[in-house]
Amino acid sequence: MRVHLMLAALVMGLFALSGAAFATTVHITINKVSQKMTVKVDGETEYVWPVSTGARGYETPSGKYRPFRMEKDHFSKEWDDAPMPHSIFFTTRGHAIHGSFYVKSLGRRASHGCVRLAPDNAAKLYGLVQKAGMQNTTVVLRGGFFDGGFAEFEKDVTTTTKKLQKKAKRRLFILGRTLDNTD
């Protein structure tokens, strides 16, 4: 009987170890300059979503965090019971990633310090973190001058500038002109 118990414990232990070896990791990066969130699952980019971080006077902190609390239907105690569906809390001061019905504000700073997402995207993220576990999830917020937040912004500006230059050259070509105004 004891041999069977020990064998059962050994088999259960192996299952637990094999599950840990195949654990999913979720890496959430929020860029406060571009107002975008990138979600990577096991190192592969799965989603890039627009967000709203803290408006002037309501800073969203930069840094690396691990979620410690999740609430499917949370209401803000500080802001008139504002709905915060699919909340993933990452600071003890109350900062969270959550859904917001103010979708027109996404893509610019507009929150009281939390990271707002479209409700459907917040539900997807909540499900991913719930499946992977908070211990296998990291949240990184960038956007300061020294933390690389401007690097992505600069890349976006450079790409957009090149696209605009290409369109301008094409239009001038159609008009029979060049950029230096010679024919």
VOLO-255249 format. One line per 4 residues: number of its first residue (from 1); for each residue x negated, y negated, z of N, C-alpha, C. Coordinates in nm, 4 decimals. Atoms other than C-alpha are relative to their C-alpha. Example, Ala and Ser with C-alpha at 12.3 -4.5 7.8 and 13.67 -1.06 7.14 Angstrom:
% VOLO-255249
1	-0.0890:0.1190:0.0000:-1.2300:0.4500:0.7800:-0.0900:-0.1200:0.0000  0.0820:0.1190:-0.0060:-1.3670:0.1060:0.7140:0.0770:-0.1090:0.0730;
This chain:
% VOLO-255249
1	-0.0823:0.1192:0.0000:0.0000:0.0000:0.0000:-0.0869:-0.1259:0.0000  0.0883:0.1154:-0.0061:-0.2823:-0.2424:0.0886:-0.0731:-0.0198:-0.1322  0.0687:0.0077:0.1277:-0.4583:-0.1616:-0.2377:0.0897:-0.0690:-0.1030  -0.0955:0.0611:0.0923:-0.1430:-0.2582:-0.4297:0.0129:-0.1496:0.0270;
5	-0.0080:0.1423:-0.0348:-0.1187:-0.5879:-0.2407:-0.1240:-0.0753:-0.0457  0.1236:0.0656:0.0416:-0.4830:-0.6688:-0.3046:-0.0063:-0.0125:-0.1529  -0.0015:0.0031:0.1455:-0.4442:-0.5806:-0.6732:0.0970:-0.1071:-0.0509  -0.0983:0.1019:0.0380:-0.1330:-0.7982:-0.6991:-0.0562:-0.1402:0.0244;
9	0.0598:0.1299:-0.0299:-0.3171:-1.0896:-0.5322:-0.1081:-0.0337:-0.1016  0.1054:0.0206:0.0988:-0.6090:-1.0457:-0.7707:0.0591:-0.0395:-0.1358  -0.0647:0.0296:0.1283:-0.3807:-1.0456:-1.0767:0.0605:-0.1405:0.0031  -0.0590:0.1343:-0.0136:-0.1967:-1.3570:-0.9499:-0.1097:-0.1065:-0.0045;
13	0.1133:0.0938:0.0015:-0.5297:-1.5307:-0.8924:-0.0544:-0.0204:-0.1400  0.0471:0.0105:0.1380:-0.6412:-1.4538:-1.2470:0.0969:-0.0796:-0.0860  -0.0990:0.0793:0.0733:-0.3150:-1.5927:-1.3846:-0.0133:-0.1476:0.0346  0.0164:0.1395:-0.0426:-0.3651:-1.9101:-1.1819:-0.1233:-0.0618:-0.0630;
17	0.1226:0.0508:0.0609:-0.7204:-1.9493:-1.3093:0.0156:-0.0182:-0.1500  -0.0169:0.0120:0.1447:-0.6220:-1.8867:-1.6708:0.0906:-0.1175:-0.0330  -0.0864:0.1171:0.0197:-0.3454:-2.1493:-1.6416:-0.0787:-0.1282:0.0137  0.0818:0.1192:-0.0193:-0.5987:-2.4024:-1.5140:-0.0913:-0.0216:-0.1193;
21	0.0891:0.0128:0.1148:-0.8258:-2.3289:-1.8085:0.0733:-0.0573:-0.1211  -0.0786:0.0482:0.1125:-0.5435:-2.4138:-2.0515:0.0862:-0.1197:0.0367  -0.0782:0.1148:-0.0434:-0.4130:-2.7181:-1.8646:-0.0075:-0.1116:-0.1037  -0.0080:0.1128:0.0906:-0.3019:-3.0066:-2.0814:-0.0499:-0.1244:0.0713;
25	0.0407:0.1284:-0.0556:-0.4681:-3.3426:-2.0260:0.0692:-0.1110:-0.0783  -0.0640:0.1162:0.0598:-0.2932:-3.6716:-2.0922:-0.0848:-0.1209:0.0357  0.0810:0.1202:-0.0203:-0.5022:-3.9854:-2.1379:0.0770:-0.1177:-0.0604  -0.0792:0.1158:0.0404:-0.3068:-4.3132:-2.1524:-0.0905:-0.1225:0.0056;
29	0.0799:0.1222:0.0042:-0.4910:-4.6262:-2.2634:0.0911:-0.1153:-0.0387  -0.0786:0.1192:0.0274:-0.3216:-4.9650:-2.2470:-0.0968:-0.1139:-0.0284  0.0821:0.1144:0.0360:-0.4869:-5.2541:-2.4285:0.0851:-0.1252:0.0185  -0.0786:0.1187:-0.0325:-0.3607:-5.5806:-2.2800:-0.0184:-0.1117:-0.1021;
33	0.0197:0.1002:0.1045:-0.5006:-5.7841:-2.5704:0.0938:0.0296:-0.1172  -0.0842:-0.0375:0.1143:-0.3254:-5.5941:-2.8505:0.1418:0.0387:0.0416  -0.1311:-0.0414:-0.0521:-0.0298:-5.4964:-2.6249:0.0439:0.1329:-0.0627  -0.0284:-0.1337:0.0518:-0.0518:-5.1349:-2.7399:-0.0444:0.1058:0.0987;
37	0.0340:-0.1172:-0.0805:-0.0565:-4.8033:-2.5599:-0.0340:0.1133:-0.0954  0.0385:-0.1188:0.0751:-0.2401:-4.5049:-2.7012:0.0082:0.1182:0.0947  -0.0164:-0.1204:-0.0816:-0.1467:-4.1621:-2.5669:-0.0709:0.1143:-0.0707  0.0724:-0.1153:0.0522:-0.3882:-3.8759:-2.6206:0.0347:0.1215:0.0843;
41	-0.0274:-0.1269:-0.0664:-0.2993:-3.5173:-2.5370:-0.1110:0.0954:-0.0424  0.1149:-0.0875:0.0255:-0.5983:-3.2848:-2.5057:-0.0959:-0.0610:-0.1019  0.0964:0.0690:0.0838:-0.8117:-3.5455:-2.6810:0.0505:-0.0455:-0.1354  -0.0561:0.0369:0.1298:-0.5858:-3.5883:-2.9841:0.1036:-0.1110:0.0175;
45	-0.0958:0.1098:-0.0081:-0.3957:-3.9140:-3.0395:0.1363:0.0497:-0.0454  -0.1370:-0.0424:0.0301:-0.0251:-3.8336:-3.0249:0.0905:-0.1190:-0.0299  -0.0885:0.1153:0.0140:0.1343:-4.1789:-2.9942:-0.0786:-0.1298:0.0140  0.0437:0.1379:-0.0207:0.0576:-4.5485:-3.0317:0.1274:-0.0829:0.0028;
49	-0.1244:0.0736:-0.0198:0.3359:-4.7667:-2.8944:-0.0264:-0.1443:0.0411  0.0104:0.1361:-0.0525:0.3883:-5.1395:-2.8389:0.0464:-0.0019:0.1457  -0.0355:0.0141:-0.1417:0.4082:-5.2413:-2.4719:0.0101:-0.1472:0.0342  0.0067:0.1334:-0.0593:0.4588:-5.5493:-2.2589:-0.0684:0.0146:0.1343;
53	0.0675:0.0035:-0.1298:0.2150:-5.6134:-1.9771:0.0328:-0.1335:0.0663  -0.0325:0.1156:-0.0814:0.2130:-5.8919:-1.7190:-0.0080:-0.1337:-0.0709  -0.0039:0.1365:0.0525:0.3142:-6.2401:-1.8274:-0.0931:-0.0875:0.0840  0.0855:0.0936:-0.0742:0.1127:-6.5433:-1.7150:0.0502:-0.0110:0.1442;
57	-0.0355:0.0049:-0.1415:0.1062:-6.5398:-1.3364:0.0389:0.1345:0.0596  -0.0368:-0.1352:-0.0440:0.1987:-6.1692:-1.3168:-0.0946:0.0999:-0.0653  0.1047:-0.0787:0.0650:-0.1238:-5.9920:-1.4037:0.0196:0.1509:0.0185  0.0092:-0.1454:-0.0050:-0.1352:-5.6222:-1.4867:-0.1474:0.0317:0.0234;
61	0.1416:-0.0234:-0.0314:-0.4561:-5.4887:-1.3284:-0.0708:0.0848:-0.1051  0.0835:-0.0839:0.0864:-0.7381:-5.3510:-1.5409:-0.0636:0.1083:0.0854  0.0684:-0.1066:-0.0730:-0.9138:-5.0290:-1.4455:0.0474:0.1370:-0.0415  -0.0334:-0.1406:0.0258:-0.8854:-4.6529:-1.4427:0.0760:0.0527:0.1208;
65	-0.0881:-0.0461:-0.1070:-0.6070:-4.4907:-1.2396:0.0485:0.1419:-0.0281  -0.0675:-0.1282:0.0118:-0.4369:-4.1600:-1.1756:0.1412:-0.0212:0.0560  -0.1350:0.0152:-0.0536:-0.0572:-4.1563:-1.1400:0.0150:0.0769:0.1308  -0.0198:-0.0684:-0.1282:0.0562:-4.0652:-0.7901:0.1478:0.0184:0.0342;
69	-0.1432:-0.0141:-0.0275:0.4361:-4.0943:-0.8076:0.0772:-0.0196:-0.1305  -0.0860:0.0117:0.1176:0.7040:-4.0458:-1.0715:0.1452:-0.0007:0.0460  -0.1433:0.0061:-0.0307:1.0714:-4.1410:-1.0558:0.0770:-0.0158:-0.1305  -0.0768:0.0029:0.1239:1.3169:-4.0688:-1.3335:0.0927:-0.1213:-0.0067;
73	-0.0942:0.1124:-0.0048:1.5690:-4.3351:-1.2251:-0.0362:-0.0935:0.1143  0.0436:0.0929:-0.1043:1.3920:-4.6100:-1.0285:0.0610:-0.1376:-0.0242  -0.0473:0.1377:0.0063:1.5274:-4.9564:-0.9503:-0.0930:-0.0848:0.0850  0.0982:0.0851:-0.0659:1.2922:-5.2388:-0.8532:0.0546:-0.0634:0.1268;
77	-0.0375:0.0655:-0.1261:1.3107:-5.3534:-0.4917:-0.0363:-0.1489:-0.0050  0.0474:0.1382:0.0059:1.1206:-5.6755:-0.5785:0.0782:-0.0861:-0.0988  -0.0586:0.0774:0.1088:1.3146:-5.7806:-0.8893:0.1467:0.0338:-0.0214  -0.1466:-0.0093:0.0111:1.6913:-5.7666:-0.8229:0.0512:0.1345:-0.0493;
81	-0.0427:-0.1346:0.0396:1.7253:-5.3902:-0.8613:-0.0063:0.0236:-0.1509  0.0166:-0.0195:0.1446:1.6049:-5.4097:-1.2222:-0.0263:0.1478:-0.0286  0.0220:-0.1413:0.0323:1.6231:-5.0660:-1.3858:-0.1410:0.0229:-0.0560  0.1340:-0.0404:0.0458:1.2866:-4.8951:-1.4404:0.0035:0.1489:-0.0318;
85	-0.0131:-0.1434:0.0301:1.3734:-4.5658:-1.6102:-0.1343:0.0641:-0.0339  0.1195:-0.0804:0.0274:1.1060:-4.2966:-1.6294:-0.1283:-0.0688:0.0483  0.1140:0.0704:-0.0599:0.8643:-4.4738:-1.3943:-0.1131:0.0950:0.0350  0.1228:-0.0712:-0.0350:0.5067:-4.3499:-1.3608:-0.0861:-0.1016:0.0746;
89	0.0720:0.0970:-0.0829:0.3418:-4.5368:-1.0711:-0.1486:0.0328:0.0028  0.1438:-0.0222:0.0020:-0.0332:-4.5871:-1.0925:-0.0772:-0.0876:0.0983  0.0668:0.0731:-0.1087:-0.1133:-4.8458:-0.8192:0.0895:0.0011:0.1229  -0.0779:0.0026:-0.1248:-0.0083:-4.8563:-0.4552:0.0707:-0.1339:0.0186;
93	-0.0675:0.1300:-0.0058:0.0935:-5.2208:-0.5089:0.1305:0.0020:-0.0779  -0.1286:-0.0149:0.0678:0.3808:-5.0942:-0.7235:-0.0035:-0.0101:-0.1509  0.0082:0.0044:0.1459:0.2509:-5.1168:-1.0801:0.0354:0.1360:-0.0577  -0.0453:-0.1238:0.0624:0.4116:-4.8596:-1.3061:0.0113:-0.0179:-0.1505;
97	-0.0390:-0.0044:0.1407:0.4611:-4.7616:-1.6661:0.1447:0.0444:0.0028  -0.1424:-0.0370:-0.0035:0.8351:-4.7530:-1.7279:0.0733:-0.0510:-0.1227  -0.0848:0.0448:0.1087:1.1104:-4.7936:-1.9825:0.0584:-0.1365:0.0303  -0.0607:0.1322:-0.0139:1.2612:-5.1350:-2.0438:0.0993:-0.0214:-0.1136;
101	-0.1008:0.0284:0.1015:1.5711:-5.2489:-2.2247:-0.0289:-0.1318:-0.0723  0.0426:0.1231:0.0661:1.3930:-5.5738:-2.3215:-0.0951:0.0345:-0.1146  0.0859:-0.0499:0.1075:1.2620:-5.4156:-2.6408:-0.0487:-0.1120:-0.0926  0.0448:0.1114:0.0839:1.2402:-5.7510:-2.8224:-0.1286:-0.0620:0.0540;
105	0.1215:0.0546:-0.0615:0.9606:-5.8455:-2.5791:-0.1212:0.0901:-0.0189  0.1125:-0.0910:0.0170:0.7473:-5.5429:-2.6623:-0.0975:-0.0564:-0.1023  0.1026:0.0533:0.0874:0.4186:-5.6371:-2.8227:-0.0553:-0.1332:0.0485  0.0534:0.1233:-0.0599:0.3657:-5.9446:-2.6042:0.0138:0.0076:0.1513;
109	-0.0014:0.0007:-0.1464:0.3035:-6.0206:-2.2379:0.1345:-0.0550:0.0488  -0.1335:0.0428:-0.0413:0.6411:-6.0400:-2.0658:0.0445:0.0565:0.1353  -0.0477:-0.0684:-0.1212:0.6562:-5.8241:-1.7496:-0.0471:-0.0708:0.1262  0.0455:0.0489:-0.1309:0.6070:-5.8914:-1.3795:-0.1236:0.0751:0.0473;
113	0.1233:-0.0707:-0.0337:0.2908:-5.6771:-1.3887:0.0018:0.1467:-0.0380  -0.0093:-0.1396:0.0444:0.4201:-5.3356:-1.4914:-0.0286:0.0086:-0.1497  0.0163:-0.0243:0.1430:0.3699:-5.1806:-1.8336:0.1348:0.0499:-0.0507  -0.1315:-0.0344:0.0542:0.6991:-5.1782:-2.0212:-0.0131:0.0723:-0.1331;
117	-0.0090:-0.0790:0.1238:0.7831:-4.9300:-2.2959:0.1451:0.0048:-0.0453  -0.1361:-0.0269:0.0471:1.0857:-4.8692:-2.5163:0.0523:0.1218:0.0766  -0.0554:-0.1101:-0.0810:1.3218:-4.6353:-2.3263:-0.0287:0.1403:-0.0547  0.0272:-0.1333:0.0576:1.2794:-4.3415:-2.5699:-0.1467:0.0393:0.0157;
121	0.1426:-0.0280:-0.0146:0.9001:-4.3720:-2.5590:-0.0353:0.0290:0.1458  0.0234:-0.0243:-0.1424:0.9048:-4.3910:-2.1786:0.0450:0.1413:0.0384  -0.0487:-0.1353:-0.0284:1.1090:-4.0698:-2.1680:-0.0978:0.1053:-0.0539  0.0985:-0.0938:0.0563:0.8587:-3.8943:-2.3984:-0.1253:0.0055:0.0870;
125	0.1206:0.0056:-0.0827:0.5633:-4.0125:-2.1882:0.0237:0.0676:0.1340  -0.0359:-0.0598:-0.1282:0.7363:-3.9106:-1.8655:-0.0028:0.1531:-0.0112  -0.0004:-0.1446:0.0222:0.7919:-3.5618:-2.0075:-0.1396:0.0572:-0.0162  0.1385:-0.0455:0.0178:0.4280:-3.5306:-2.1149:-0.0739:0.0061:0.1333;
129	0.0703:0.0053:-0.1290:0.2958:-3.6366:-1.7733:0.0571:0.1046:0.0953  -0.0633:-0.1009:-0.0861:0.5465:-3.4139:-1.5950:-0.0493:0.1400:-0.0360  0.0462:-0.1319:0.0450:0.4384:-3.1151:-1.8047:-0.1473:0.0224:0.0351  0.1440:-0.0140:-0.0257:0.0629:-3.1799:-1.7706:-0.0320:-0.0092:0.1486;
133	0.0263:0.0234:-0.1416:0.0826:-3.2893:-1.4073:-0.0745:-0.1311:0.0198  0.0655:0.1280:-0.0272:-0.0282:-3.6167:-1.2524:-0.1501:0.0169:0.0184  0.1428:-0.0245:-0.0219:-0.3635:-3.4614:-1.1595:-0.0764:0.0135:-0.1313  0.0635:-0.0134:0.1312:-0.4343:-3.4063:-1.5317:0.0266:-0.1212:-0.0902;
137	-0.0342:0.1212:0.0741:-0.3330:-3.7579:-1.6346:-0.0863:-0.1158:0.0481  0.0707:0.1235:-0.0351:-0.5408:-4.0754:-1.6463:0.0667:-0.1165:-0.0717  -0.0535:0.1245:0.0550:-0.4239:-4.4308:-1.7054:-0.1140:-0.1005:0.0011  0.1076:0.0985:0.0115:-0.6809:-4.6814:-1.8328:0.0596:-0.1270:-0.0580;
141	-0.0479:0.1303:0.0464:-0.5949:-5.0499:-1.8666:-0.1197:-0.0873:-0.0311  0.1084:0.0877:0.0436:-0.8264:-5.2768:-2.0654:0.0606:-0.1299:-0.0514  -0.0479:0.1253:0.0563:-0.8026:-5.6328:-2.1815:-0.0785:-0.1187:0.0462  0.0868:0.1081:-0.0431:-1.0656:-5.8354:-2.0104:-0.1160:-0.0157:-0.0960;
145	0.1118:0.0299:0.0893:-1.3649:-5.9910:-2.1825:-0.1092:0.1058:0.0096  0.1131:-0.0903:-0.0193:-1.6127:-5.7411:-2.0333:0.0371:0.1486:-0.0016  -0.0367:-0.1415:-0.0058:-1.4125:-5.4162:-2.0442:0.0362:0.0594:-0.1355  -0.0225:-0.0551:0.1333:-1.3871:-5.3701:-2.4202:0.1374:-0.0253:-0.0567;
149	-0.1343:0.0259:0.0490:-1.0309:-5.4936:-2.4562:0.0026:-0.0838:-0.1263  0.0034:0.0849:0.1182:-1.1309:-5.7489:-2.7175:-0.0568:0.0719:-0.1209  0.0603:-0.0721:0.1128:-1.3200:-5.4963:-2.9315:0.1082:0.0496:-0.0948  -0.1085:-0.0504:0.0835:-0.9990:-5.3361:-3.0570:0.0736:-0.1164:-0.0660;
153	-0.0664:0.1179:0.0532:-0.8396:-5.6793:-3.1010:-0.0798:-0.0563:-0.1173  0.0870:0.0509:0.1063:-1.1386:-5.7935:-3.3076:0.0093:0.0885:-0.1236  -0.0135:-0.0938:0.1119:-1.1100:-5.4800:-3.5230:0.1326:-0.0233:-0.0723  -0.1307:0.0269:0.0604:-0.7372:-5.5508:-3.5792:-0.0028:-0.1296:-0.0809;
157	0.0087:0.1286:0.0695:-0.8127:-5.9137:-3.6767:-0.0814:0.0153:-0.1284  0.0846:-0.0213:0.1182:-1.0910:-5.8060:-3.9152:0.0762:0.0754:-0.1081  -0.0779:-0.0785:0.0959:-0.8660:-5.5473:-4.0819:0.1084:-0.0850:-0.0641  -0.1061:0.0858:0.0517:-0.5805:-5.7963:-4.1172:-0.0574:-0.1061:-0.0926;
161	0.0644:0.1017:0.0840:-0.8149:-6.0636:-4.2557:-0.0388:0.0579:-0.1348  0.0386:-0.0636:0.1263:-0.9494:-5.8224:-4.5185:0.1221:0.0256:-0.0882  -0.1226:-0.0233:0.0769:-0.5936:-5.7293:-4.6228:0.0509:-0.1299:-0.0612  -0.0467:0.1295:0.0500:-0.4975:-6.0969:-4.6546:-0.0897:-0.0518:-0.1113;
165	0.0929:0.0432:0.1042:-0.8119:-6.1742:-4.8570:0.0241:0.0767:-0.1296  -0.0257:-0.0829:0.1177:-0.7382:-5.8858:-5.0919:0.1273:-0.0458:-0.0717  -0.1252:0.0487:0.0593:-0.3794:-6.0109:-5.1453:-0.0215:-0.1353:-0.0669  0.0265:0.1324:0.0574:-0.5054:-6.3673:-5.2039:-0.0768:0.0129:-0.1309;
169	0.0767:-0.0205:0.1229:-0.7609:-6.2468:-5.4628:0.0903:0.0513:-0.1115  -0.0920:-0.0562:0.0990:-0.4887:-6.0469:-5.6387:0.0918:-0.1090:-0.0555  -0.0881:0.1084:0.0450:-0.2545:-6.3491:-5.6519:-0.0746:-0.0997:-0.0871  0.0788:0.0938:0.0789:-0.5295:-6.5773:-5.7779:-0.0360:0.0605:-0.1357;
173	0.0304:-0.0679:0.1254:-0.6250:-6.3203:-6.0427:0.1189:-0.0096:-0.0951  -0.1213:0.0083:0.0812:-0.2644:-6.3166:-6.1635:0.0172:-0.1417:-0.0549  -0.0091:0.1395:0.0434:-0.2763:-6.6979:-6.1822:-0.1168:-0.0407:-0.0884  0.1153:0.0284:0.0831:-0.6068:-6.6798:-6.3690:-0.1045:-0.0845:0.0692;
177	0.0974:0.0775:-0.0743:-0.8167:-6.8349:-6.0956:-0.0831:0.0928:0.0884  0.0806:-0.0753:-0.0955:-1.0883:-6.7213:-5.8566:-0.0011:-0.0737:0.1334  0.0025:0.0630:-0.1324:-1.1477:-6.7967:-5.4891:-0.0816:-0.1283:0.0036  0.0809:0.1214:-0.0014:-1.4133:-7.0578:-5.5694:0.0558:-0.1067:-0.0949;
181	-0.0761:0.0959:0.0824:-1.1594:-7.2376:-5.7962:-0.0597:-0.0206:-0.1392  0.0505:0.0093:0.1361:-1.3475:-7.1712:-6.1194:0.0806:0.0928:-0.0874  -0.0798:-0.0809:0.0929:-1.1714:-7.0341:-6.4245:-0.0845:0.0924:-0.0827;
